[in-house]
Amino acid sequence: MWTDEQLQFLINERRANNEYYHDLVGGGKRMFWKDVASRINLRFGTKFSGQQTKEKFQGLVRDCNVNKTFV
């Protein structure tokens, strides 16, 4: 279960590295999410994987886009 503080940290990490992320290819993006998960885990004492972190962020984006559609 993700807390609000963890979600905000995830969003901030991705936002701060947006340009860098879009320059990555293939395995580089996998390593990006693994690194973000490591930072979250160190800060909050959690055990999220890179894949879980990526999926959570994609879910947030998807939910945001759905909400924008209905506004």
All heavy atoms as a GROMACS GRO file, in nm:
protein
  596
    1MET      N    1   0.085  -0.118   0.000
    1MET     CA    2   0.000   0.000   0.000
    1MET      C    3   0.090   0.125   0.000
    1MET      O    4   0.177   0.138   0.084
    1MET     CB    5  -0.090  -0.003   0.123
    1MET     CG    6  -0.182   0.114   0.132
    1MET     SD    7  -0.290   0.129  -0.008
    1MET     CE    8  -0.444   0.086   0.060
    2TRP      N    9   0.067   0.211  -0.092
    2TRP     CA   10   0.145   0.334  -0.105
    2TRP      C   11   0.082   0.444  -0.020
    2TRP      O   12  -0.039   0.465  -0.023
    2TRP     CB   13   0.146   0.378  -0.251
    2TRP     CG   14   0.225   0.292  -0.342
    2TRP    CD1   15   0.189   0.169  -0.391
    2TRP    CD2   16   0.353   0.320  -0.398
    2TRP    NE1   17   0.287   0.122  -0.474
    2TRP    CE2   18   0.388   0.212  -0.480
    2TRP    CE3   19   0.440   0.428  -0.386
    2TRP    CZ2   20   0.508   0.208  -0.550
    2TRP    CZ3   21   0.559   0.424  -0.457
    2TRP    CH2   22   0.593   0.315  -0.537
    3THR      N   23   0.165   0.517   0.053
    3THR     CA   24   0.117   0.632   0.128
    3THR      C   25   0.120   0.756   0.039
    3THR      O   26   0.186   0.756  -0.065
    3THR     CB   27   0.205   0.658   0.252
    3THR    OG1   28   0.335   0.700   0.208
    3THR    CG2   29   0.216   0.534   0.341
    4ASP      N   30   0.051   0.859   0.083
    4ASP     CA   31   0.052   0.985   0.007
    4ASP      C   32   0.193   1.040  -0.005
    4ASP      O   33   0.232   1.092  -0.108
    4ASP     CB   34  -0.039   1.089   0.074
    4ASP     CG   35  -0.187   1.055   0.060
    4ASP    OD1   36  -0.221   0.970  -0.025
    4ASP    OD2   37  -0.268   1.114   0.134
    5GLU      N   38   0.271   1.028   0.102
    5GLU     CA   39   0.408   1.080   0.102
    5GLU      C   40   0.495   1.002   0.001
    5GLU      O   41   0.575   1.062  -0.072
    5GLU     CB   42   0.468   1.070   0.242
    5GLU     CG   43   0.601   1.140   0.256
    5GLU     CD   44   0.655   1.137   0.398
    5GLU    OE1   45   0.591   1.078   0.487
    5GLU    OE2   46   0.763   1.194   0.419
    6GLN      N   47   0.477   0.872  -0.005
    6GLN     CA   48   0.551   0.791  -0.102
    6GLN      C   49   0.511   0.826  -0.244
    6GLN      O   50   0.597   0.835  -0.334
    6GLN     CB   51   0.528   0.642  -0.076
    6GLN     CG   52   0.588   0.592   0.052
    6GLN     CD   53   0.535   0.457   0.094
    6GLN    OE1   54   0.430   0.411   0.048
    6GLN    NE2   55   0.607   0.391   0.184
    7LEU      N   56   0.383   0.845  -0.266
    7LEU     CA   57   0.335   0.882  -0.400
    7LEU      C   58   0.390   1.017  -0.443
    7LEU      O   59   0.431   1.034  -0.558
    7LEU     CB   60   0.182   0.884  -0.403
    7LEU     CG   61   0.113   0.749  -0.390
    7LEU    CD1   62  -0.038   0.768  -0.380
    7LEU    CD2   63   0.149   0.658  -0.505
    8GLN      N   64   0.392   1.112  -0.352
    8GLN     CA   65   0.446   1.244  -0.385
    8GLN      C   66   0.595   1.234  -0.418
    8GLN      O   67   0.643   1.298  -0.511
    8GLN     CB   68   0.423   1.342  -0.270
    8GLN     CG   69   0.454   1.485  -0.308
    8GLN     CD   70   0.367   1.535  -0.423
    8GLN    OE1   71   0.245   1.530  -0.416
    8GLN    NE2   72   0.428   1.580  -0.530
    9PHE      N   73   0.667   1.152  -0.343
    9PHE     CA   74   0.810   1.132  -0.370
    9PHE      C   75   0.828   1.070  -0.508
    9PHE      O   76   0.914   1.113  -0.585
    9PHE     CB   77   0.870   1.041  -0.261
    9PHE     CG   78   1.019   1.028  -0.270
    9PHE    CD1   79   1.101   1.122  -0.212
    9PHE    CD2   80   1.077   0.921  -0.336
    9PHE    CE1   81   1.240   1.111  -0.219
    9PHE    CE2   82   1.214   0.908  -0.344
    9PHE     CZ   83   1.296   1.003  -0.286
   10LEU      N   84   0.747   0.970  -0.542
   10LEU     CA   85   0.752   0.905  -0.673
   10LEU      C   86   0.727   1.007  -0.785
   10LEU      O   87   0.803   1.014  -0.882
   10LEU     CB   88   0.648   0.793  -0.680
   10LEU     CG   89   0.623   0.728  -0.815
   10LEU    CD1   90   0.749   0.664  -0.871
   10LEU    CD2   91   0.510   0.626  -0.804
   11ILE      N   92   0.625   1.086  -0.771
   11ILE     CA   93   0.592   1.187  -0.871
   11ILE      C   94   0.706   1.288  -0.885
   11ILE      O   95   0.746   1.322  -0.997
   11ILE     CB   96   0.460   1.259  -0.835
   11ILE    CG1   97   0.343   1.160  -0.848
   11ILE    CG2   98   0.438   1.383  -0.922
   11ILE    CD1   99   0.215   1.208  -0.783
   12ASN      N  100   0.760   1.333  -0.774
   12ASN     CA  101   0.869   1.431  -0.777
   12ASN      C  102   0.994   1.373  -0.843
   12ASN      O  103   1.061   1.444  -0.919
   12ASN     CB  104   0.902   1.480  -0.636
   12ASN     CG  105   0.793   1.566  -0.578
   12ASN    OD1  106   0.707   1.617  -0.650
   12ASN    ND2  107   0.794   1.581  -0.448
   13GLU      N  108   1.025   1.248  -0.815
   13GLU     CA  109   1.142   1.183  -0.876
   13GLU      C  110   1.126   1.176  -1.028
   13GLU      O  111   1.217   1.208  -1.104
   13GLU     CB  112   1.162   1.042  -0.821
   13GLU     CG  113   1.220   1.039  -0.683
   13GLU     CD  114   1.364   1.087  -0.680
   13GLU    OE1  115   1.447   1.036  -0.756
   13GLU    OE2  116   1.393   1.177  -0.598
   14ARG      N  117   1.009   1.134  -1.072
   14ARG     CA  118   0.985   1.121  -1.216
   14ARG      C  119   0.983   1.259  -1.283
   14ARG      O  120   1.040   1.277  -1.390
   14ARG     CB  121   0.854   1.046  -1.238
   14ARG     CG  122   0.815   1.024  -1.381
   14ARG     CD  123   0.922   0.948  -1.460
   14ARG     NE  124   0.871   0.914  -1.590
   14ARG     CZ  125   0.855   1.000  -1.689
   14ARG    NH1  126   0.888   1.126  -1.673
   14ARG    NH2  127   0.806   0.961  -1.804
   15ARG      N  128   0.921   1.355  -1.219
   15ARG     CA  129   0.913   1.491  -1.274
   15ARG      C  130   1.052   1.554  -1.284
   15ARG      O  131   1.085   1.615  -1.386
   15ARG     CB  132   0.822   1.577  -1.187
   15ARG     CG  133   0.804   1.718  -1.241
   15ARG     CD  134   0.718   1.802  -1.151
   15ARG     NE  135   0.582   1.752  -1.151
   15ARG     CZ  136   0.496   1.770  -1.051
   15ARG    NH1  137   0.532   1.834  -0.943
   15ARG    NH2  138   0.374   1.723  -1.060
   16ALA      N  139   1.133   1.538  -1.181
   16ALA     CA  140   1.266   1.598  -1.179
   16ALA      C  141   1.358   1.537  -1.285
   16ALA      O  142   1.453   1.602  -1.329
   16ALA     CB  143   1.328   1.581  -1.040
   17ASN      N  144   1.328   1.415  -1.326
   17ASN     CA  145   1.414   1.346  -1.422
   17ASN      C  146   1.343   1.318  -1.554
   17ASN      O  147   1.381   1.226  -1.628
   17ASN     CB  148   1.462   1.214  -1.360
   17ASN     CG  149   1.549   1.238  -1.240
   17ASN    OD1  150   1.659   1.289  -1.253
   17ASN    ND2  151   1.499   1.203  -1.122
   18ASN      N  152   1.243   1.397  -1.586
   18ASN     CA  153   1.160   1.373  -1.705
   18ASN      C  154   1.240   1.373  -1.834
   18ASN      O  155   1.229   1.281  -1.915
   18ASN     CB  156   1.048   1.477  -1.712
   18ASN     CG  157   0.945   1.442  -1.816
   18ASN    OD1  158   0.899   1.329  -1.821
   18ASN    ND2  159   0.910   1.537  -1.900
   19GLU      N  160   1.322   1.473  -1.854
   19GLU     CA  161   1.400   1.481  -1.978
   19GLU      C  162   1.498   1.364  -1.988
   19GLU      O  163   1.509   1.301  -2.094
   19GLU     CB  164   1.476   1.614  -1.983
   19GLU     CG  165   1.540   1.640  -2.117
   19GLU     CD  166   1.598   1.781  -2.125
   19GLU    OE1  167   1.540   1.874  -2.068
   19GLU    OE2  168   1.704   1.793  -2.189
   20TYR      N  169   1.565   1.335  -1.878
   20TYR     CA  170   1.658   1.222  -1.873
   20TYR      C  171   1.585   1.091  -1.906
   20TYR      O  172   1.632   1.010  -1.987
   20TYR     CB  173   1.723   1.214  -1.735
   20TYR     CG  174   1.802   1.089  -1.710
   20TYR    CD1  175   1.925   1.069  -1.772
   20TYR    CD2  176   1.755   0.990  -1.624
   20TYR    CE1  177   1.998   0.953  -1.749
   20TYR    CE2  178   1.827   0.874  -1.601
   20TYR     CZ  179   1.948   0.857  -1.664
   20TYR     OH  180   2.020   0.742  -1.641
   21TYR      N  181   1.467   1.071  -1.848
   21TYR     CA  182   1.389   0.950  -1.870
   21TYR      C  183   1.356   0.931  -2.018
   21TYR      O  184   1.369   0.822  -2.073
   21TYR     CB  185   1.261   0.952  -1.787
   21TYR     CG  186   1.173   0.832  -1.810
   21TYR    CD1  187   1.200   0.712  -1.747
   21TYR    CD2  188   1.063   0.839  -1.895
   21TYR    CE1  189   1.121   0.600  -1.768
   21TYR    CE2  190   0.983   0.728  -1.916
   21TYR     CZ  191   1.013   0.609  -1.854
   21TYR     OH  192   0.935   0.498  -1.876
   22HIS      N  193   1.315   1.038  -2.084
   22HIS     CA  194   1.275   1.028  -2.224
   22HIS      C  195   1.393   1.006  -2.318
   22HIS      O  196   1.374   0.965  -2.432
   22HIS     CB  197   1.192   1.150  -2.265
   22HIS     CG  198   1.053   1.143  -2.210
   22HIS    ND1  199   0.959   1.053  -2.254
   22HIS    CD2  200   0.993   1.213  -2.111
   22HIS    CE1  201   0.847   1.068  -2.187
   22HIS    NE2  202   0.865   1.165  -2.100
   23ASP      N  203   1.514   1.032  -2.270
   23ASP     CA  204   1.633   1.005  -2.350
   23ASP      C  205   1.680   0.860  -2.338
   23ASP      O  206   1.764   0.815  -2.416
   23ASP     CB  207   1.748   1.098  -2.310
   23ASP     CG  208   1.725   1.241  -2.355
   23ASP    OD1  209   1.645   1.263  -2.448
   23ASP    OD2  210   1.788   1.332  -2.296
   24LEU      N  211   1.627   0.787  -2.242
   24LEU     CA  212   1.668   0.649  -2.219
   24LEU      C  213   1.601   0.555  -2.319
   24LEU      O  214   1.492   0.583  -2.368
   24LEU     CB  215   1.630   0.604  -2.077
   24LEU     CG  216   1.700   0.676  -1.964
   24LEU    CD1  217   1.637   0.635  -1.830
   24LEU    CD2  218   1.849   0.646  -1.964
   25VAL      N  219   1.668   0.444  -2.347
   25VAL     CA  220   1.612   0.341  -2.434
   25VAL      C  221   1.621   0.206  -2.364
   25VAL      O  222   1.708   0.183  -2.281
   25VAL     CB  223   1.685   0.334  -2.570
   25VAL    CG1  224   1.660   0.460  -2.651
   25VAL    CG2  225   1.833   0.310  -2.552
   26GLY      N  226   1.527   0.117  -2.398
   26GLY     CA  227   1.529  -0.022  -2.352
   26GLY      C  228   1.559  -0.041  -2.205
   26GLY      O  229   1.487   0.002  -2.118
   27GLY      N  230   1.671  -0.108  -2.178
   27GLY     CA  231   1.710  -0.142  -2.042
   27GLY      C  232   1.737  -0.022  -1.954
   27GLY      O  233   1.734  -0.032  -1.831
   28GLY      N  234   1.766   0.092  -2.015
   28GLY     CA  235   1.790   0.213  -1.937
   28GLY      C  236   1.668   0.255  -1.858
   28GLY      O  237   1.679   0.300  -1.744
   29LYS      N  238   1.550   0.239  -1.917
   29LYS     CA  239   1.428   0.274  -1.845
   29LYS      C  240   1.402   0.176  -1.732
   29LYS      O  241   1.355   0.215  -1.625
   29LYS     CB  242   1.310   0.281  -1.942
   29LYS     CG  243   1.320   0.400  -2.034
   29LYS     CD  244   1.199   0.419  -2.121
   29LYS     CE  245   1.220   0.542  -2.207
   29LYS     NZ  246   1.107   0.569  -2.294
   30ARG      N  247   1.435   0.050  -1.754
   30ARG     CA  248   1.419  -0.050  -1.648
   30ARG      C  249   1.510  -0.013  -1.529
   30ARG      O  250   1.468  -0.020  -1.414
   30ARG     CB  251   1.452  -0.188  -1.702
   30ARG     CG  252   1.420  -0.300  -1.610
   30ARG     CD  253   1.430  -0.440  -1.672
   30ARG     NE  254   1.532  -0.458  -1.772
   30ARG     CZ  255   1.511  -0.463  -1.905
   30ARG    NH1  256   1.389  -0.451  -1.953
   30ARG    NH2  257   1.611  -0.480  -1.989
   31MET      N  258   1.632   0.028  -1.559
   31MET     CA  259   1.725   0.069  -1.453
   31MET      C  260   1.678   0.198  -1.384
   31MET      O  261   1.695   0.214  -1.264
   31MET     CB  262   1.866   0.089  -1.509
   31MET     CG  263   1.936  -0.040  -1.545
   31MET     SD  264   1.948  -0.156  -1.407
   31MET     CE  265   2.041  -0.060  -1.290
   32PHE      N  266   1.618   0.288  -1.461
   32PHE     CA  267   1.564   0.411  -1.403
   32PHE      C  268   1.463   0.377  -1.293
   32PHE      O  269   1.470   0.430  -1.181
   32PHE     CB  270   1.498   0.496  -1.511
   32PHE     CG  271   1.426   0.617  -1.456
   32PHE    CD1  272   1.495   0.734  -1.431
   32PHE    CD2  273   1.290   0.612  -1.430
   32PHE    CE1  274   1.430   0.845  -1.379
   32PHE    CE2  275   1.224   0.724  -1.378
   32PHE     CZ  276   1.294   0.840  -1.353
   33TRP      N  277   1.367   0.290  -1.325
   33TRP     CA  278   1.263   0.255  -1.228
   33TRP      C  279   1.322   0.178  -1.110
   33TRP      O  280   1.277   0.196  -0.996
   33TRP     CB  281   1.150   0.178  -1.295
   33TRP     CG  282   1.070   0.266  -1.383
   33TRP    CD1  283   1.058   0.258  -1.519
   33TRP    CD2  284   0.991   0.380  -1.344
   33TRP    NE1  285   0.978   0.360  -1.565
   33TRP    CE2  286   0.936   0.435  -1.461
   33TRP    CE3  287   0.962   0.439  -1.222
   33TRP    CZ2  288   0.853   0.547  -1.458
   33TRP    CZ3  289   0.879   0.551  -1.219
   33TRP    CH2  290   0.826   0.604  -1.336
   34LYS      N  291   1.423   0.097  -1.134
   34LYS     CA  292   1.490   0.026  -1.025
   34LYS      C  293   1.558   0.126  -0.931
   34LYS      O  294   1.551   0.112  -0.809
   34LYS     CB  295   1.592  -0.071  -1.083
   34LYS     CG  296   1.654  -0.162  -0.982
   34LYS     CD  297   1.746  -0.263  -1.048
   34LYS     CE  298   1.810  -0.352  -0.944
   34LYS     NZ  299   1.900  -0.450  -1.004
   35ASP      N  300   1.620   0.228  -0.988
   35ASP     CA  301   1.685   0.332  -0.906
   35ASP      C  302   1.583   0.412  -0.825
   35ASP      O  303   1.606   0.443  -0.708
   35ASP     CB  304   1.767   0.426  -0.994
   35ASP     CG  305   1.891   0.360  -1.053
   35ASP    OD1  306   1.933   0.253  -1.002
   35ASP    OD2  307   1.946   0.416  -1.149
   36VAL      N  308   1.472   0.447  -0.888
   36VAL     CA  309   1.367   0.520  -0.817
   36VAL      C  310   1.314   0.435  -0.702
   36VAL      O  311   1.296   0.484  -0.590
   36VAL     CB  312   1.253   0.563  -0.912
   36VAL    CG1  313   1.135   0.620  -0.835
   36VAL    CG2  314   1.303   0.664  -1.014
   37ALA      N  315   1.291   0.306  -0.729
   37ALA     CA  316   1.242   0.216  -0.624
   37ALA      C  317   1.343   0.209  -0.510
   37ALA      O  318   1.303   0.212  -0.392
   37ALA     CB  319   1.218   0.076  -0.682
   38SER      N  320   1.471   0.205  -0.541
   38SER     CA  321   1.574   0.200  -0.437
   38SER      C  322   1.571   0.324  -0.350
   38SER      O  323   1.583   0.315  -0.226
   38SER     CB  324   1.713   0.186  -0.500
   38SER     OG  325   1.727   0.061  -0.561
   39ARG      N  326   1.553   0.441  -0.412
   39ARG     CA  327   1.546   0.565  -0.334
   39ARG      C  328   1.422   0.567  -0.244
   39ARG      O  329   1.429   0.610  -0.129
   39ARG     CB  330   1.550   0.686  -0.427
   39ARG     CG  331   1.688   0.710  -0.488
   39ARG     CD  332   1.699   0.843  -0.558
   39ARG     NE  333   1.620   0.856  -0.679
   39ARG     CZ  334   1.657   0.814  -0.799
   39ARG    NH1  335   1.773   0.756  -0.816
   39ARG    NH2  336   1.578   0.831  -0.903
   40ILE      N  337   1.311   0.521  -0.297
   40ILE     CA  338   1.188   0.514  -0.217
   40ILE      C  339   1.208   0.416  -0.101
   40ILE      O  340   1.173   0.446   0.013
   40ILE     CB  341   1.068   0.473  -0.305
   40ILE    CG1  342   1.032   0.586  -0.401
   40ILE    CG2  343   0.946   0.436  -0.218
   40ILE    CD1  344   0.930   0.549  -0.507
   41ASN      N  345   1.265   0.300  -0.131
   41ASN     CA  346   1.285   0.199  -0.028
   41ASN      C  347   1.379   0.247   0.082
   41ASN      O  348   1.354   0.220   0.200
   41ASN     CB  349   1.337   0.069  -0.092
   41ASN     CG  350   1.233   0.003  -0.179
   41ASN    OD1  351   1.114   0.024  -0.164
   41ASN    ND2  352   1.278  -0.076  -0.274
   42LEU      N  353   1.485   0.316   0.044
   42LEU     CA  354   1.578   0.369   0.145
   42LEU      C  355   1.511   0.474   0.233
   42LEU      O  356   1.528   0.475   0.354
   42LEU     CB  357   1.700   0.431   0.077
   42LEU     CG  358   1.805   0.333   0.026
   42LEU    CD1  359   1.910   0.406  -0.056
   42LEU    CD2  360   1.869   0.259   0.143
   43ARG      N  361   1.434   0.560   0.171
   43ARG     CA  362   1.371   0.669   0.245
   43ARG      C  363   1.259   0.621   0.337
   43ARG      O  364   1.243   0.671   0.449
   43ARG     CB  365   1.318   0.774   0.149
   43ARG     CG  366   1.252   0.889   0.221
   43ARG     CD  367   1.228   1.004   0.132
   43ARG     NE  368   1.168   1.111   0.208
   43ARG     CZ  369   1.164   1.235   0.170
   43ARG    NH1  370   1.221   1.270   0.057
   43ARG    NH2  371   1.106   1.326   0.243
   44PHE      N  372   1.179   0.525   0.288
   44PHE     CA  373   1.058   0.486   0.361
   44PHE      C  374   1.064   0.346   0.423
   44PHE      O  375   0.969   0.303   0.487
   44PHE     CB  376   0.936   0.495   0.269
   44PHE     CG  377   0.911   0.634   0.218
   44PHE    CD1  378   0.947   0.669   0.088
   44PHE    CD2  379   0.854   0.731   0.298
   44PHE    CE1  380   0.926   0.798   0.040
   44PHE    CE2  381   0.831   0.859   0.252
   44PHE     CZ  382   0.867   0.893   0.122
   45GLY      N  383   1.174   0.274   0.401
   45GLY     CA  384   1.186   0.140   0.458
   45GLY      C  385   1.091   0.040   0.394
   45GLY      O  386   1.045  -0.054   0.460
   46THR      N  387   1.062   0.059   0.266
   46THR     CA  388   0.971  -0.029   0.194
   46THR      C  389   1.052  -0.128   0.109
   46THR      O  390   1.176  -0.125   0.109
   46THR     CB  391   0.878   0.053   0.103
   46THR    OG1  392   0.958   0.138   0.019
   46THR    CG2  393   0.783   0.139   0.185
   47LYS      N  394   0.982  -0.212   0.034
   47LYS     CA  395   1.048  -0.312  -0.050
   47LYS      C  396   0.982  -0.317  -0.188
   47LYS      O  397   0.953  -0.424  -0.240
   47LYS     CB  398   1.043  -0.450   0.016
   47LYS     CG  399   1.123  -0.456   0.144
   47LYS     CD  400   1.126  -0.594   0.200
   47LYS     CE  401   1.207  -0.593   0.329
   47LYS     NZ  402   1.220  -0.726   0.387
   48PHE      N  403   0.961  -0.200  -0.248
   48PHE     CA  404   0.903  -0.195  -0.382
   48PHE      C  405   1.008  -0.232  -0.485
   48PHE      O  406   1.125  -0.196  -0.472
   48PHE     CB  407   0.850  -0.055  -0.413
   48PHE     CG  408   0.735  -0.012  -0.327
   48PHE    CD1  409   0.745   0.101  -0.247
   48PHE    CD2  410   0.616  -0.082  -0.325
   48PHE    CE1  411   0.640   0.142  -0.167
   48PHE    CE2  412   0.510  -0.042  -0.246
   48PHE     CZ  413   0.521   0.069  -0.167
   49SER      N  414   0.966  -0.302  -0.589
   49SER     CA  415   1.056  -0.333  -0.700
   49SER      C  416   1.047  -0.222  -0.804
   49SER      O  417   0.954  -0.139  -0.801
   49SER     CB  418   1.015  -0.466  -0.765
   49SER     OG  419   0.891  -0.452  -0.833
   50GLY      N  420   1.140  -0.222  -0.896
   50GLY     CA  421   1.135  -0.126  -1.005
   50GLY      C  422   1.006  -0.141  -1.086
   50GLY      O  423   0.945  -0.042  -1.126
   51GLN      N  424   0.965  -0.264  -1.109
   51GLN     CA  425   0.843  -0.291  -1.185
   51GLN      C  426   0.720  -0.238  -1.113
   51GLN      O  427   0.633  -0.177  -1.174
   51GLN     CB  428   0.828  -0.441  -1.212
   51GLN     CG  429   0.710  -0.477  -1.298
   51GLN     CD  430   0.719  -0.424  -1.440
   51GLN    OE1  431   0.829  -0.408  -1.495
   51GLN    NE2  432   0.606  -0.397  -1.501
   52GLN      N  433   0.713  -0.259  -0.982
   52GLN     CA  434   0.599  -0.207  -0.905
   52GLN      C  435   0.596  -0.055  -0.909
   52GLN      O  436   0.488   0.005  -0.919
   52GLN     CB  437   0.609  -0.252  -0.759
   52GLN     CG  438   0.583  -0.399  -0.738
   52GLN     CD  439   0.612  -0.440  -0.596
   52GLN    OE1  440   0.719  -0.411  -0.542
   52GLN    NE2  441   0.517  -0.509  -0.533
   53THR      N  442   0.712   0.006  -0.902
   53THR     CA  443   0.722   0.152  -0.904
   53THR      C  444   0.676   0.206  -1.039
   53THR      O  445   0.598   0.301  -1.046
   53THR     CB  446   0.866   0.194  -0.874
   53THR    OG1  447   0.904   0.137  -0.748
   53THR    CG2  448   0.880   0.344  -0.867
   54LYS      N  449   0.722   0.143  -1.145
   54LYS     CA  450   0.681   0.183  -1.281
   54LYS      C  451   0.530   0.169  -1.298
   54LYS      O  452   0.462   0.260  -1.347
   54LYS     CB  453   0.753   0.096  -1.384
   54LYS     CG  454   0.707   0.118  -1.525
   54LYS     CD  455   0.772   0.017  -1.618
   54LYS     CE  456   0.713   0.026  -1.757
   54LYS     NZ  457   0.763  -0.081  -1.844
   55GLU      N  458   0.476   0.055  -1.256
   55GLU     CA  459   0.332   0.030  -1.270
   55GLU      C  460   0.250   0.129  -1.189
   55GLU      O  461   0.144   0.175  -1.234
   55GLU     CB  462   0.298  -0.113  -1.230
   55GLU     CG  463   0.348  -0.215  -1.331
   55GLU     CD  464   0.332  -0.359  -1.285
   55GLU    OE1  465   0.277  -0.382  -1.174
   55GLU    OE2  466   0.376  -0.448  -1.360
   56LYS      N  467   0.298   0.164  -1.070
   56LYS     CA  468   0.226   0.261  -0.988
   56LYS      C  469   0.222   0.396  -1.056
   56LYS      O  470   0.118   0.462  -1.062
   56LYS     CB  471   0.290   0.272  -0.849
   56LYS     CG  472   0.211   0.358  -0.754
   56LYS     CD  473   0.072   0.298  -0.733
   56LYS     CE  474  -0.007   0.371  -0.631
   56LYS     NZ  475  -0.141   0.312  -0.613
   57PHE      N  476   0.337   0.440  -1.109
   57PHE     CA  477   0.341   0.569  -1.176
   57PHE      C  478   0.251   0.568  -1.299
   57PHE      O  479   0.175   0.663  -1.321
   57PHE     CB  480   0.485   0.606  -1.216
   57PHE     CG  481   0.493   0.742  -1.275
   57PHE    CD1  482   0.493   0.855  -1.193
   57PHE    CD2  483   0.497   0.761  -1.412
   57PHE    CE1  484   0.496   0.982  -1.248
   57PHE    CE2  485   0.501   0.888  -1.467
   57PHE     CZ  486   0.501   0.999  -1.385
   58GLN      N  487   0.256   0.462  -1.378
   58GLN     CA  488   0.170   0.453  -1.496
   58GLN      C  489   0.023   0.455  -1.458
   58GLN      O  490  -0.059   0.515  -1.528
   58GLN     CB  491   0.203   0.327  -1.576
   58GLN     CG  492   0.337   0.336  -1.647
   58GLN     CD  493   0.376   0.206  -1.716
   58GLN    OE1  494   0.334   0.098  -1.677
   58GLN    NE2  495   0.458   0.219  -1.818
   59GLY      N  496  -0.012   0.392  -1.346
   59GLY     CA  497  -0.150   0.395  -1.298
   59GLY      C  498  -0.193   0.536  -1.258
   59GLY      O  499  -0.306   0.577  -1.285
   60LEU      N  500  -0.102   0.610  -1.196
   60LEU     CA  501  -0.133   0.748  -1.159
   60LEU      C  502  -0.158   0.833  -1.283
   60LEU      O  503  -0.252   0.913  -1.287
   60LEU     CB  504  -0.018   0.809  -1.077
   60LEU     CG  505   0.004   0.751  -0.938
   60LEU    CD1  506   0.134   0.805  -0.880
   60LEU    CD2  507  -0.113   0.782  -0.848
   61VAL      N  508  -0.074   0.815  -1.384
   61VAL     CA  509  -0.090   0.890  -1.509
   61VAL      C  510  -0.223   0.852  -1.575
   61VAL      O  511  -0.299   0.938  -1.618
   61VAL     CB  512   0.028   0.863  -1.604
   61VAL    CG1  513   0.001   0.921  -1.742
   61VAL    CG2  514   0.157   0.920  -1.547
   62ARG      N  515  -0.252   0.723  -1.578
   62ARG     CA  516  -0.376   0.676  -1.639
   62ARG      C  517  -0.497   0.734  -1.566
   62ARG      O  518  -0.592   0.784  -1.629
   62ARG     CB  519  -0.379   0.523  -1.636
   62ARG     CG  520  -0.491   0.460  -1.711
   62ARG     CD  521  -0.479   0.307  -1.721
   62ARG     NE  522  -0.429   0.240  -1.601
   62ARG     CZ  523  -0.304   0.191  -1.587
   62ARG    NH1  524  -0.216   0.202  -1.684
   62ARG    NH2  525  -0.268   0.132  -1.475
   63ASP      N  526  -0.495   0.730  -1.434
   63ASP     CA  527  -0.606   0.785  -1.355
   63ASP      C  528  -0.622   0.935  -1.378
   63ASP      O  529  -0.734   0.984  -1.388
   63ASP     CB  530  -0.584   0.759  -1.206
   63ASP     CG  531  -0.597   0.612  -1.169
   63ASP    OD1  532  -0.646   0.533  -1.253
   63ASP    OD2  533  -0.558   0.577  -1.057
   64CYS      N  534  -0.512   1.005  -1.389
   64CYS     CA  535  -0.516   1.149  -1.414
   64CYS      C  536  -0.578   1.177  -1.549
   64CYS      O  537  -0.661   1.266  -1.563
   64CYS     CB  538  -0.375   1.207  -1.405
   64CYS     SG  539  -0.370   1.385  -1.430
   65ASN      N  540  -0.537   1.100  -1.649
   65ASN     CA  541  -0.591   1.120  -1.784
   65ASN      C  542  -0.740   1.089  -1.790
   65ASN      O  543  -0.815   1.158  -1.859
   65ASN     CB  544  -0.514   1.035  -1.885
   65ASN     CG  545  -0.375   1.089  -1.911
   65ASN    OD1  546  -0.349   1.208  -1.892
   65ASN    ND2  547  -0.285   1.003  -1.952
   66VAL      N  548  -0.784   0.987  -1.718
   66VAL     CA  549  -0.926   0.954  -1.714
   66VAL      C  550  -1.004   1.067  -1.649
   66VAL      O  551  -1.110   1.108  -1.697
   66VAL     CB  552  -0.950   0.820  -1.639
   66VAL    CG1  553  -1.096   0.800  -1.607
   66VAL    CG2  554  -0.897   0.703  -1.722
   67ASN      N  555  -0.952   1.120  -1.539
   67ASN     CA  556  -1.019   1.230  -1.470
   67ASN      C  557  -1.030   1.353  -1.558
   67ASN      O  558  -1.130   1.423  -1.556
   67ASN     CB  559  -0.949   1.264  -1.339
   67ASN     CG  560  -0.976   1.162  -1.232
   67ASN    OD1  561  -1.075   1.089  -1.236
   67ASN    ND2  562  -0.887   1.150  -1.135
   68LYS      N  563  -0.926   1.382  -1.635
   68LYS     CA  564  -0.929   1.498  -1.725
   68LYS      C  565  -1.035   1.479  -1.832
   68LYS      O  566  -1.099   1.576  -1.874
   68LYS     CB  567  -0.793   1.517  -1.792
   68LYS     CG  568  -0.688   1.573  -1.701
   68LYS     CD  569  -0.558   1.590  -1.776
   68LYS     CE  570  -0.449   1.643  -1.686
   68LYS     NZ  571  -0.322   1.658  -1.758
   69THR      N  572  -1.056   1.357  -1.875
   69THR     CA  573  -1.157   1.328  -1.978
   69THR      C  574  -1.297   1.361  -1.929
   69THR      O  575  -1.381   1.407  -2.005
   69THR     CB  576  -1.149   1.180  -2.019
   69THR    OG1  577  -1.017   1.153  -2.068
   69THR    CG2  578  -1.249   1.147  -2.127
   70PHE      N  579  -1.322   1.338  -1.801
   70PHE     CA  580  -1.457   1.355  -1.746
   70PHE      C  581  -1.481   1.491  -1.683
   70PHE      O  582  -1.587   1.515  -1.629
   70PHE     CB  583  -1.487   1.244  -1.646
   70PHE     CG  584  -1.500   1.109  -1.712
   70PHE    CD1  585  -1.401   1.013  -1.698
   70PHE    CD2  586  -1.611   1.080  -1.790
   70PHE    CE1  587  -1.413   0.890  -1.760
   70PHE    CE2  588  -1.623   0.958  -1.853
   70PHE     CZ  589  -1.524   0.862  -1.837
   71VAL      N  590  -1.383   1.579  -1.688
   71VAL     CA  591  -1.400   1.711  -1.629
   71VAL      C  592  -1.458   1.807  -1.728
   71VAL      O  593  -1.449   1.804  -1.842
   71VAL     CB  594  -1.265   1.764  -1.574
   71VAL    CG1  595  -1.278   1.908  -1.531
   71VAL    CG2  596  -1.220   1.678  -1.461
   0.00000   0.00000   0.00000
